[in-house]
Amino acid sequence: MSRSDEYSQLATLAAATRETSGDLFGQAMVDWLRQHVGFDHCVIFGYHGASRPPLLFETFSPAESHVFVALYQEGPYLLDPFHHAAVERKEGFWRMRELAPDRFYASEYFRSYYSQTRLAEEVGFFVPLPGKDALVLSLMRLRASGPFGTADARLLRDMAPAVISFARLRWPALSADEPAEVKQDETIASVNEFDRAHIWKSLSLTPREKHVVDLVLQGHSTESIARAMRIVPGTVKVHRRNIYRKLKIKSQAGLFARFVEIIDARIRQG
């Protein structure tokens, strides 16, 4: 790509930040990034704590959008490492493998939802916004394309400051782009986004047990949970036994099934 072509693409991207349509900006961003690195899909979600994330841009077909967007927004986003990183206000370029818990790829969430995406790899540009908002621009490569190479990841990491700056120009805040139903959801879910145990408030568990449930479903091992909660692994095992006994389940699969029940109930109430 010549320097003049690069300047032209950047000028188009800068102009797109002034448009009211997220699609125009998203497409300009995709066109620029694809001049440097190959990928199959791009999606941009906004995040605000545990609220349902608004879709800001996508490149999916309708069938693909059902899995990557509609199903994701119904509840799986709560267990997504990208969602957690955005809420924790990480910034810059990150690969899924850098953010995922140690047992993520063996978790029920991965087997039951994430595997449906048929992704080889997902990477993202994380953009904290004023207040408690954040957005993530994700680039995806399907299994047929293979994961991003080391050189690709290095280049994308170098491009992160520009991507983040352009995204902040286009979305200085999320409120103007959010549909009314999302704002309503945020009012209902007016909780401390760093305390995710509220998701399990319908269960007869202690706060510590709810925290363990959340970490187990995210894909953390016993050792990882112990480090996160600053307790010994033996205590984590006691919590897990008590959780399974109280919920009358015998495995992580049963725990994930209970998670699905909670999400379905939230959807019906909504």
C-alpha positions as CSV (number, residue, x, y, z in Angstrom):
1,M,0.0,0.0,0.0
2,S,1.5,3.4,-1.1
3,R,1.8,6.3,1.3
4,S,-0.7,8.3,-0.7
5,D,-3.2,5.5,-0.5
6,E,-2.6,5.3,3.2
7,Y,-3.2,9.0,3.6
8,S,-6.4,8.7,1.5
9,Q,-7.8,5.9,3.7
10,L,-7.0,7.8,6.8
11,A,-8.7,10.9,5.5
12,T,-11.8,8.8,4.7
13,L,-11.7,7.4,8.2
14,A,-11.3,10.8,9.8
15,A,-14.3,12.1,7.7
16,A,-16.4,9.1,8.8
17,T,-15.9,10.0,12.5
18,R,-18.1,13.0,11.8
19,E,-21.0,11.0,10.4
20,T,-23.9,10.0,12.5
21,S,-24.0,6.5,11.1
22,G,-21.8,3.9,12.9
23,D,-22.0,1.8,9.7
24,L,-20.1,4.4,7.7
25,F,-17.4,4.7,10.3
26,G,-17.2,0.9,10.8
27,Q,-16.8,0.2,7.1
28,A,-14.1,2.9,6.7
29,M,-12.3,1.3,9.7
30,V,-12.6,-2.2,8.2
31,D,-11.4,-1.0,4.8
32,W,-8.3,0.6,6.4
33,L,-7.5,-2.4,8.7
34,R,-7.9,-4.8,5.8
35,Q,-5.2,-3.0,3.9
36,H,-2.8,-4.2,6.5
37,V,-4.2,-7.5,8.0
38,G,-6.6,-10.1,6.8
39,F,-9.7,-11.0,8.8
40,D,-13.1,-12.4,8.2
41,H,-15.4,-10.3,10.4
42,C,-15.5,-7.1,12.5
43,V,-18.0,-6.2,15.2
44,I,-18.1,-3.3,17.6
45,F,-20.0,-3.5,20.9
46,G,-20.5,-0.9,23.6
47,Y,-20.3,-2.0,27.2
48,H,-21.6,-0.6,30.5
49,G,-21.3,-2.9,33.4
50,A,-23.7,-5.9,33.3
51,S,-26.2,-4.2,30.9
52,R,-27.0,-5.7,27.6
53,P,-24.3,-4.4,25.2
54,P,-25.5,-2.3,22.3
55,L,-24.3,-3.3,18.8
56,L,-22.5,-0.4,17.1
57,F,-21.3,-2.1,13.9
58,E,-21.1,-5.6,12.3
59,T,-20.1,-7.3,9.1
60,F,-22.1,-10.5,9.6
61,S,-24.7,-12.1,7.4
62,P,-28.2,-12.4,9.0
63,A,-27.5,-16.0,9.9
64,E,-24.1,-15.2,11.4
65,S,-25.5,-12.2,13.2
66,H,-28.0,-14.5,15.0
67,V,-25.1,-16.3,16.7
68,F,-22.6,-13.5,17.0
69,V,-25.0,-10.7,18.0
70,A,-28.6,-11.8,18.9
71,L,-27.6,-14.9,21.0
72,Y,-24.6,-13.1,22.5
73,Q,-26.8,-10.2,23.7
74,E,-29.3,-12.6,25.4
75,G,-26.8,-13.5,28.1
76,P,-23.5,-15.1,26.9
77,Y,-21.8,-11.7,26.9
78,L,-21.8,-12.0,30.7
79,L,-19.2,-14.8,30.5
80,D,-17.2,-13.2,27.6
81,P,-13.5,-12.4,28.5
82,F,-13.8,-9.3,26.2
83,H,-16.8,-8.1,28.2
84,H,-14.9,-8.5,31.5
85,A,-11.8,-6.7,30.1
86,A,-14.0,-3.8,28.9
87,V,-15.7,-3.4,32.2
88,E,-12.4,-3.5,33.9
89,R,-11.4,-0.6,31.6
90,K,-8.5,-2.3,29.8
91,E,-7.1,-0.3,26.9
92,G,-5.2,-1.1,23.8
93,F,-5.0,-4.3,21.6
94,W,-5.6,-7.7,23.2
95,R,-5.9,-11.2,21.9
96,M,-8.5,-13.5,23.4
97,R,-5.8,-15.9,24.5
98,E,-4.3,-13.1,26.6
99,L,-7.5,-12.4,28.4
100,A,-9.3,-15.8,28.7
101,P,-9.2,-17.6,32.1
102,D,-7.0,-20.7,32.3
103,R,-9.9,-23.2,31.7
104,F,-11.9,-21.0,29.3
105,Y,-11.5,-23.4,26.3
106,A,-12.7,-26.3,28.4
107,S,-15.6,-24.4,30.0
108,E,-19.3,-25.0,29.4
109,Y,-19.6,-21.5,28.0
110,F,-17.0,-22.3,25.4
111,R,-18.6,-25.7,24.5
112,S,-22.2,-24.5,24.6
113,Y,-21.9,-21.0,23.0
114,Y,-18.5,-19.9,21.8
115,S,-17.8,-23.0,19.7
116,Q,-20.8,-22.1,17.6
117,T,-18.9,-19.1,16.2
118,R,-16.4,-21.4,14.5
119,L,-13.6,-18.9,15.2
120,A,-10.0,-19.6,15.1
121,E,-9.2,-16.4,16.9
122,E,-10.7,-13.2,18.1
123,V,-8.7,-10.0,18.9
124,G,-9.9,-6.6,20.0
125,F,-9.2,-3.0,20.4
126,F,-10.4,-1.9,23.8
127,V,-11.5,1.7,24.2
128,P,-12.5,3.1,27.6
129,L,-14.9,6.1,27.3
130,P,-15.8,8.8,29.8
131,G,-17.8,7.6,32.8
132,K,-18.2,3.8,33.0
133,D,-18.7,3.2,29.2
134,A,-16.3,1.3,27.0
135,L,-16.4,-0.1,23.5
136,V,-14.5,-3.0,21.9
137,L,-13.7,-3.3,18.2
138,S,-13.3,-7.0,17.5
139,L,-11.6,-8.6,14.6
140,M,-12.3,-12.3,13.9
141,R,-10.7,-15.0,11.9
142,L,-12.7,-18.2,11.2
143,R,-11.2,-21.7,11.5
144,A,-10.8,-21.9,7.7
145,S,-8.6,-18.8,7.8
146,G,-6.5,-19.8,10.8
147,P,-5.5,-17.6,13.7
148,F,-3.7,-14.2,13.4
149,G,0.1,-14.6,12.8
150,T,2.6,-13.1,15.1
151,A,3.5,-10.3,12.6
152,D,-0.3,-9.5,12.2
153,A,-0.7,-9.2,15.9
154,R,2.4,-7.0,16.2
155,L,1.1,-4.7,13.5
156,L,-2.4,-4.5,15.0
157,R,-0.9,-3.6,18.4
158,D,1.1,-0.8,16.7
159,M,-2.1,0.5,15.1
160,A,-4.0,0.4,18.4
161,P,-3.4,4.1,19.3
162,A,-4.8,5.3,16.0
163,V,-7.8,2.9,16.2
164,I,-8.6,4.0,19.7
165,S,-8.3,7.7,18.8
166,F,-10.6,7.4,15.8
167,A,-13.2,5.3,17.8
168,R,-13.3,8.0,20.5
169,L,-13.8,10.7,17.9
170,R,-16.8,8.7,16.5
171,W,-18.2,7.7,19.9
172,P,-17.2,10.3,22.6
173,A,-20.0,8.7,24.6
174,L,-22.4,5.8,24.0
175,S,-25.7,7.2,25.2
176,A,-26.6,8.9,21.9
177,D,-26.2,5.6,20.0
178,E,-28.1,3.3,22.4
179,P,-31.6,2.2,21.6
180,A,-34.3,3.0,24.2
181,E,-34.6,-0.6,25.3
182,V,-30.9,-0.7,26.1
183,K,-31.2,2.4,28.3
184,Q,-34.1,0.8,30.0
185,D,-32.1,-2.3,30.7
186,E,-29.3,-0.2,32.2
187,T,-31.8,1.4,34.6
188,I,-33.0,-2.1,35.7
189,A,-29.4,-3.3,36.1
190,S,-28.2,-0.2,38.0
191,V,-25.5,-2.2,39.9
192,N,-21.8,-1.8,40.5
193,E,-20.4,-3.3,37.3
194,F,-17.3,-4.6,39.2
195,D,-19.5,-6.7,41.5
196,R,-20.8,-9.4,39.1
197,A,-22.2,-11.7,41.8
198,H,-25.5,-9.8,41.6
199,I,-26.3,-11.9,38.5
200,W,-26.8,-14.9,40.9
201,K,-29.0,-13.0,43.4
202,S,-31.9,-15.4,42.7
203,L,-29.8,-18.3,44.1
204,S,-29.7,-19.1,47.8
205,L,-26.0,-18.6,48.0
206,T,-23.7,-16.5,50.1
207,P,-21.8,-13.6,48.4
208,R,-18.6,-15.6,48.4
209,E,-20.4,-18.6,46.7
210,K,-21.9,-16.3,44.1
211,H,-18.4,-15.0,43.3
212,V,-17.2,-18.5,42.9
213,V,-20.1,-19.3,40.6
214,D,-19.3,-16.4,38.4
215,L,-15.6,-17.3,38.2
216,V,-16.3,-21.0,37.5
217,L,-18.7,-20.1,34.6
218,Q,-16.1,-17.7,33.2
219,G,-13.7,-20.7,32.9
220,H,-11.4,-20.2,35.9
221,S,-9.8,-23.3,37.5
222,T,-9.8,-23.9,41.2
223,E,-6.3,-22.5,41.5
224,S,-7.2,-19.4,39.4
225,I,-10.3,-18.8,41.6
226,A,-8.1,-19.0,44.7
227,R,-5.7,-16.4,43.4
228,A,-8.6,-14.1,42.3
229,M,-10.3,-14.3,45.7
230,R,-7.1,-14.5,47.7
231,I,-8.1,-17.8,49.4
232,V,-6.5,-21.2,49.4
233,P,-7.6,-23.8,46.8
234,G,-9.1,-26.1,49.5
235,T,-11.5,-23.3,50.5
236,V,-12.6,-22.9,46.8
237,K,-13.3,-26.7,46.7
238,V,-15.5,-26.4,49.8
239,H,-17.4,-23.5,48.3
240,R,-18.0,-25.5,45.1
241,R,-19.2,-28.5,47.1
242,N,-21.6,-26.3,49.0
243,I,-22.8,-24.6,45.8
244,Y,-23.5,-27.9,44.1
245,R,-25.3,-29.2,47.2
246,K,-27.5,-26.1,47.5
247,L,-28.4,-26.0,43.8
248,K,-28.9,-29.8,43.7
249,I,-26.5,-30.2,40.7
250,K,-23.4,-32.4,40.2
251,S,-21.3,-30.7,37.6
252,Q,-20.3,-27.5,35.8
253,A,-22.7,-28.5,33.1
254,G,-25.5,-28.3,35.7
255,L,-24.2,-24.9,36.8
256,F,-24.3,-23.6,33.2
257,A,-27.8,-25.0,32.8
258,R,-28.9,-22.9,35.8
259,F,-27.2,-19.9,34.2
260,V,-29.3,-20.4,31.1
261,E,-32.4,-20.7,33.2
262,I,-31.6,-17.3,34.9
263,I,-31.0,-15.6,31.5
264,D,-34.2,-17.0,30.1
265,A,-36.1,-15.7,33.1
266,R,-34.5,-12.3,32.6
267,I,-35.6,-12.3,29.0
268,R,-39.2,-13.3,29.8
269,Q,-39.4,-10.5,32.5
270,G,-38.0,-8.0,30.0
